[in-house]
C-alpha cells in the first residue's frame, strides 16, 4: 500500500493545500500510479458523535475513483452515452483502522492493482492529513480493495472494457 508523504503537486508550496470540499472534488496529485484526492469531513459524513459513519468511506472511495478516471480523460457520464457501457462495483473488502472525525482533512487514494478484460481491481486508502510534521505527514485510517466491472448500461450484463480505456490505464500505470 502507498503512504503519501508529499501530496502537493510540483510548484505548490508546502502548507498551501488545494481547496477542500465535499461535493466538488479537488485532485491533489498523482504520484506514480497512485492518484490522491483531498477532501474534508463534514457533518453529513458523521454520526451523532462526530465520527465518520463507516459506510461513508465507500462514498469517499467512489469519489476518488471517479476523479482518478477523470484525471485520465475518462468521464463516466460521457463514456456511458458514447459506448453504452458503465462501471459498477462488484466486490469490496474494507478494513477500518482508525476513526476519522468532523473537520478532518483526508487524502483518499486510488491505485490500479489488476486490469482484466471486463473488470479492474483498485486498491484504495484513506489517510488523515496530519498537521505539518515531517515525522508523520499522514496516518492510515482505512483501506479497501474494490473490484469494478464493465457492464452494458441497459442490460447490466458483463461486457469487455472498451480498448481505449484499457489503453489509457496502461499508459498511466
Beta strands, then each sheet from edge to edge (+ up, - down):
strand 1: 26-31
strand 2: 34-40
strand 3: 85-96
strand 4: 105-115
strand 5: 119-129
strand 6: 138-152
sheet 1: 1+ 2- 4+ 5- 6+ 3-
end
